[in-house]
Amino acid sequence: MAVKEVGYERLFSFGQYENEKIRMSAEVEPGQNADQVLAGLVLKIAAVEDVLQAYRSQVDAREYLAQRIHEKERQIADSENHIASMKVKIDEITARFEKGELDVDDKLRHACDRESYKSLKERLLAEQKELTDLEERHKKTINDVDLLKQRILKGDFNLEGIEVQVPRRYRPDY
């Protein structure tokens, strides 16, 4: 019996009743081995799904990172406001101290406020660094999404040069 055509179809399930089906078929040319042609289809569908999953993961990462950036910007604004109000209090206490108007409790509060002010400034610097890191990761993810989209549209199903993010449902802290 001569096999003239082979086909392969695979259903990919993403949970929550989300599925994707990919089907391919190929003609078996004279002299070709039908099993090898079928194996090629299996590998091609696996490569297509890998790229599609990478695309979905990168889109998910892009949205997640944008959300984290927004939250971090709010945190930084809150920290800056807290630092500004703390600075005003410290300046007021310092002025009173220089005039000799402070009692022991005021002196202790002044010392505590200065230490708290220092730790707030350190925390602000750490938050700003984290924001910079998030923005760099977000920019790279945006570029990867665009690159994958271009490749998919061209029928180029390879992941070369792409660092695929693990979807949040598997690793919530990427």
Residue, then its C-alpha position, 0 to 999 in steps of 0.5 A: m500500500a502506498v501512502k500518498e498523504v499523512g496528517y497530524e493534529r494536536l489539541f493543546s489545553f490551557g485549562q479553564y476550557e481554553n483549547e487550541k488545535i493545530r492540524m497539518s497534512a503533507e503529501v508523501e512524494p515518491g521515494q519519501n518515507a511516510d513515517q518520516v514525513l509524519a514525524g516532520l509534521v509532529l515536530k513542526i506542530a511542536a515548534v509552532e506551539d512552542v512559539l505560540q506559547a512563548y508569545r502568550s507568555q511574553v504578552d502575559a509578562r508584558e502586562y504583569l510588568a506594566q502593572r508592577i511598574h505602575e504599583k512601584e511608581r505609586q510606592i515611590a510617590d508615597s515614599e517621596n511624600h513621606i520623606a518630604s513631610m519627615k524633612v519638614k518635621i526634622d527642620e522644625i525640630t532642628a530649628r527649635f533645638e538651635k533656639g534651645e526650646l527642646d526638652v528631652d522627649d523632643k530630643l529623642r524624637h528628633a534622633c528617632d526621626r533622623e534615623s527614620y528619615k535615613s531609612l526612608k531615603e535608603r528604601l526610596l533608593a531601593e524602590q527606584k532601583e527596582l523600578t529601573d529593573l522593572e522598566e528594563r525587563h518590560k522594555k525587553t519583553i515588549n521587544d520580544v513580543d514584537l519580534l515573536k509577532q513578526r516571526i509568527l506572521k512570517g511563518d518563522f517558528n523559532l525561539e532564537g534570541i528570546e528569553v521566554q518568561v514563565p507564565r504567572r500561573y506557574r511562577p507568580d514572582y517573575 
